[in-house]
Amino acid sequence: MITKSKKIETVELISQKLDSYKTIVVASIEGLSSKQYNSIKKKLRKDAEIIFARKTLLKRALKNKNINLEDYMKGSVVLILTNLNAFKIYNLLKSNKSKTKAKPGMIAVSEVVIPAGETNLSPGPVLTELKQAKIDARIQGQKIMILKDCVFLKKGEVVSNEKAAILSKLGIEPFESRISVIAVYDNGQLYLGQDLDVDEEQLKTDLAIARNNALTLAVELELFSPSTTSLIILKAFSKTKALNAKIEVEQKVDEASPKPEPPN
């Protein structure tokens, strides 16, 4: 049991750490094994600090700093402190995944394919299990061979006990686990995890296109601003130049045309 003095000390330590970073992430570690958690923590070491403590202590430290994230702290959560912006830390956490075994009751987020080739399984009752699961397999030498690729789980399918056992025996880990972002507090701005799930490079491209379109429209409408003034002047100059060129051509054509003779 944690003593009262230890709780106070922990809250003070977390509060001090909050002052050292501009971005605070509330993240779920639900379903992560200790091995997976420690692996991800190690990968993030250069960019972020993970604070694992009792939720009551985390909430108290946040309250001390007038940061209201209590509504997002449900289930098994940690605080992740970083100086990266909300989008960068989200993408960093999203990319730090680890493979995990299929367990009964899990839902396949995509097709799970058992590839053709030699397995690590020796001949025995497991061959019958594979055949019962409609996997085309046979004994070849001292191992069991899968003869052709097999779509073993369809997208959205719930994993059964039998299929979980077969995947485990084949050494296939078809699922991914990661720290899931619930909410991010970045320089006073609150973002929800689902709002951050965007391609940052694509977002930059889209913003650049939108800016160019807006600039083009502003120039066409002759809306003066620091960004458009020089372009509007250039546009007017080009129009004037084109008009002068047209007038010169018309004058030359007029001069070259035969003049009508005066009537007798």
C-alpha positions in Angstrom: 0.0 0.0 0.0 1.3 3.5 -0.9 1.6 5.8 2.0 0.1 9.3 2.0 3.6 10.9 1.9 4.5 8.7 -1.0 1.4 9.8 -2.9 2.1 13.4 -2.3 5.7 12.9 -3.4 4.5 11.2 -6.6 2.0 13.9 -7.4 4.6 16.6 -6.9 7.1 14.7 -9.2 4.5 14.3 -12.0 3.5 18.0 -11.6 7.1 19.0 -12.1 7.4 16.9 -15.2 4.3 18.5 -16.7 6.1 21.8 -16.6 8.9 20.5 -18.7 6.8 19.5 -21.7 4.4 21.4 -24.0 2.3 18.3 -25.1 0.5 15.9 -22.8 -1.1 12.7 -24.2 -3.7 10.5 -22.5 -3.2 7.1 -23.9 -4.7 3.6 -23.4 -2.4 0.6 -22.8 -5.4 -1.8 -22.6 -4.5 -5.2 -23.9 -0.7 -4.6 -24.0 1.5 -7.1 -22.3 4.3 -5.9 -20.1 6.8 -7.0 -22.7 5.0 -5.0 -25.4 4.7 -2.0 -23.2 8.4 -2.0 -22.2 9.4 -2.4 -25.9 7.3 0.6 -27.0 8.5 2.6 -24.0 12.1 1.9 -25.0 11.5 3.0 -28.6 9.9 6.3 -27.5 12.7 7.2 -25.0 14.3 9.9 -27.2 11.0 11.7 -28.0 8.7 11.2 -25.1 8.4 10.2 -21.5 5.7 7.8 -20.3 4.2 8.3 -16.8 2.7 5.2 -15.3 0.9 5.8 -12.0 -2.4 5.4 -10.3 -5.1 7.4 -12.1 -6.0 9.3 -9.0 -2.5 10.6 -8.7 -2.3 11.4 -12.5 -5.6 13.3 -12.2 -4.4 15.2 -9.1 -1.2 16.3 -10.8 -3.1 17.5 -13.9 -5.6 19.3 -11.6 -2.6 21.1 -9.9 -1.7 22.5 -13.3 -5.4 23.4 -14.2 -5.3 20.9 -17.1 -8.7 19.2 -17.5 -8.3 15.7 -19.0 -10.2 13.8 -16.4 -13.0 12.8 -18.8 -10.6 10.9 -21.0 -8.9 9.0 -18.2 -10.9 5.7 -18.3 -9.5 2.2 -18.3 -5.8 1.5 -18.2 -4.2 4.8 -19.1 -0.8 6.5 -19.0 0.3 10.0 -19.6 2.9 10.6 -22.3 4.9 13.8 -22.1 6.7 15.2 -25.2 7.7 18.4 -27.0 6.4 17.1 -30.3 3.2 18.6 -31.6 -0.1 16.6 -31.4 0.1 15.2 -34.9 3.7 14.1 -34.7 3.3 12.3 -31.4 0.1 10.6 -32.6 1.9 9.4 -35.8 4.9 8.3 -33.8 2.7 6.2 -31.4 0.7 4.9 -34.3 3.8 3.6 -36.0 5.1 1.9 -32.9 3.2 -1.4 -33.2 4.0 -4.9 -32.1 2.7 -8.2 -33.3 0.4 -10.2 -31.1 -1.3 -13.6 -31.1 -4.9 -14.1 -32.1 -7.1 -14.7 -29.1 -10.7 -16.1 -29.0 -13.2 -13.2 -29.4 -10.8 -10.9 -31.2 -12.2 -9.3 -34.4 -10.0 -9.4 -37.6 -9.5 -5.9 -38.9 -8.3 -7.3 -42.2 -7.9 -10.7 -43.9 -5.5 -13.1 -42.3 -3.8 -15.3 -44.8 -1.8 -18.5 -44.0 0.9 -18.6 -46.7 1.9 -21.6 -48.7 5.2 -23.2 -47.7 6.9 -25.4 -45.0 5.7 -25.0 -41.5 7.5 -25.6 -38.2 5.0 -28.4 -37.4 6.0 -32.0 -37.2 3.6 -34.7 -38.5 0.9 -35.7 -36.0 -2.7 -34.9 -35.0 -2.2 -31.3 -36.0 -2.4 -32.3 -39.7 -6.0 -33.4 -39.1 -6.8 -30.1 -37.4 -5.4 -28.2 -40.4 -7.5 -30.2 -42.8 -10.6 -29.7 -40.7 -10.0 -26.0 -40.8 -10.0 -26.3 -44.7 -6.2 -25.7 -45.0 -4.6 -27.6 -47.8 -1.7 -29.3 -46.1 0.3 -32.5 -46.3 3.4 -34.2 -44.8 6.6 -33.5 -46.6 9.7 -35.0 -45.1 9.8 -34.3 -41.4 7.5 -31.3 -41.6 3.9 -30.3 -42.6 3.6 -28.3 -45.8 0.9 -25.8 -46.6 0.2 -26.3 -50.3 -1.4 -23.0 -51.2 -2.3 -19.7 -49.6 -5.4 -19.8 -47.4 -7.6 -16.9 -46.4 -8.0 -18.1 -42.8 -9.8 -15.2 -41.3 -12.0 -12.7 -43.2 -12.2 -9.1 -42.3 -14.6 -8.6 -39.5 -14.6 -12.3 -38.5 -14.6 -13.2 -34.8 -11.7 -15.4 -33.9 -12.8 -18.9 -32.6 -11.0 -21.1 -30.1 -10.0 -23.5 -32.9 -8.6 -20.8 -35.2 -6.7 -19.1 -32.5 -5.1 -22.4 -31.6 -4.1 -23.2 -35.2 -2.6 -19.7 -35.7 -0.7 -20.1 -32.5 0.7 -23.5 -33.5 1.8 -22.0 -36.9 3.6 -19.2 -35.1 1.4 -16.6 -36.9 0.8 -13.3 -35.0 -1.8 -11.6 -37.2 -2.9 -8.8 -34.8 -1.1 -5.6 -33.9 -1.1 -3.9 -30.5 0.0 -0.4 -29.7 -0.5 2.5 -27.3 -3.8 4.1 -28.4 -4.1 7.9 -28.2 -7.3 9.0 -26.4 -6.7 12.8 -26.2 -3.8 15.2 -26.6 -3.3 18.6 -24.8 -0.9 20.6 -27.0 -0.1 24.1 -25.9 -3.5 24.7 -24.4 -5.4 23.1 -27.4 -7.3 19.8 -26.9 -7.4 17.2 -29.7 -9.2 13.9 -29.6 -7.3 10.8 -30.9 -9.6 10.2 -33.9 -9.1 13.8 -35.0 -5.4 13.3 -35.3 -5.6 10.2 -37.6 -4.6 12.1 -40.7 -1.7 11.9 -43.2 0.4 14.9 -42.3 2.1 15.1 -45.7 -1.2 14.9 -47.5 -2.6 17.6 -45.2 0.3 19.9 -46.1 -0.4 19.2 -49.8 -4.1 19.9 -49.4 -3.4 23.1 -47.6 -0.9 24.3 -50.2 -3.5 23.6 -53.0 -6.2 25.4 -51.0 -3.9 28.4 -50.5 -3.0 28.6 -54.2 -6.7 28.3 -55.2 -7.6 31.1 -52.8 -4.7 33.3 -54.1 -5.8 32.8 -57.7 -9.4 33.7 -56.8 -8.3 36.8 -54.9 -6.2 38.0 -57.9 -9.1 37.4 -60.3 -11.4 39.5 -58.0 -8.6 42.1 -57.5 -8.8 41.8 -53.7 -5.7 43.6 -52.5 -3.5 42.2 -49.7 0.2 41.8 -49.0 0.1 38.4 -50.9 -1.9 39.6 -53.9 -0.9 43.2 -54.6 2.2 42.4 -56.7 0.3 39.7 -58.6 -2.6 42.1 -59.4 -0.2 44.7 -60.7 1.6 42.1 -62.8 -1.8 41.0 -64.1 -2.7 44.6 -65.0 0.7 45.1 -66.7 0.3 42.0 -68.7 -3.2 43.0 -69.9 -2.0 46.5 -70.8 1.0 45.0 -72.7 -1.3 42.6 -74.6 -3.8 45.4 -75.4 -0.9 47.7 -76.7 0.3 44.8 -78.9 -3.2 44.3 -80.3 -3.5 48.0 -81.1 -0.2 48.0 -82.9 -1.2 45.1 -85.0 -4.5 46.7 -85.9 -2.7 49.9 -86.8 -0.3 48.1 -89.1 -3.1 46.2 -90.8 -5.0 49.5 -91.2 -1.9 51.2 -92.8 -1.3 48.3 -95.1 -4.8 48.2 -96.3 -5.5 49.9 -99.7 -7.2 53.3 -99.3 -10.4 53.8 -101.2 -10.0 56.3 -104.1 -11.9 59.5 -103.9 -14.9 59.6 -106.2 -14.5 61.5 -109.6 
